[in-house]
Amino acid sequence: MTATVPPGTVPTSDVDPFAHDVLEDPLPMHEALREAGPVVLLSGYDVFALARYADVHAALVNWQDFQSSAGVGLSNFRYEEPWRPPSILLEADPPRHDAPRRVLQKVLGPRALRRLREQWAADADVLVDEVLARGSSFDAARDLGAVFPLRVFPDAVGIPQPGREKLLPYGDHAFNAFGPANDLVAKGAPRVAELSGWVNEQCRREVLAPTGFGADIWAASDRGDITPEQAPLAVRSLLTAGVDTTVHGISAILYAFATHPDQWERLRAEPSLARIAFDEAVRWESPVQTFFRTATTDVRVGDVVIPEGRKILMFLAAANRDPRRWADPDRFDLARDPSGHVGFGMGIHQCVGQHVARLEAESIVTALARRVRTIELDGPPVRHHNNTLRALDSVPVRVVLD
């Protein structure tokens, strides 16, 4: 990577952010990109990279110059046909983006969460008791992170029980597809038609339960808030982006506590810190690592002008550990105010379901904290490689019960 370059000249790097060794440990790449400059040209893909917090944050909130509707992956929808109809939230800009977002903000708003809080707390108690009854050693990722969201979130959406196991491989492929057509995409390709067909079927009004997020979205179309054509796409957005991300977010917070025992003690002393802890875990681990944008005009970042039509890769995870923004950024710390992290995005495309994810994580962590005095790693974690997500397949832990 170029160390110094003349003003106005973009530093270049031949790093492949989607290579398996980088996906296994992206932190050295993040540091190198941040130190190279505000903008770095990734020569292997001919895209511009932003890794510093200030520049990533500025791009996220500037939807006018950094558009999402040309795709938030490497593929440029101006010239390439997407593998599925684009998301009406993630891959849309105003004015097309506005009505669906208003509907989902209301559907997933405080009233809905108040209704779910008590039930999800009870569901978390049941799951934690089931896991602890099997012994003091278990896998936090497989037994809690991968199980709880699949128990409670599909119920909240209102989809039938059969086939829910398809949600994780579907989401995994959807997030892989934001990257290049590498082996990770090829791995999921044989099931794309099957999984997409099943997910699309769950979004139909007749299939959904009469109450739940899905029914609320269809009711919004009856009121004319969105069109009948947009309703199933809005439900699909929940099923695509609302499961894998939360699974990996819960695994991340449990991994954080297992490697920071002093912070687990602090949480047990102050259970109200559960929500702050989840946001700090999202900052620290960044389950969503990257998203792309496309320049709608020649746009200046630092001394570099990114030409109109070019793809920009925003490293959310690098921004979330930028020492220019965060003190001691590599430490998971409940004394920190993590608000302002970009792990859920920022601006009008910020994750509309983030409060739902927070409630799921809070439910599990609170249930565990009431029963478990200490939690520590009981073996090496195993990473799950995905072109967009920072994921854990396995987090073996050992606990001491109260």
Disulfide bonds with the S-S distance in Angstrom:
none
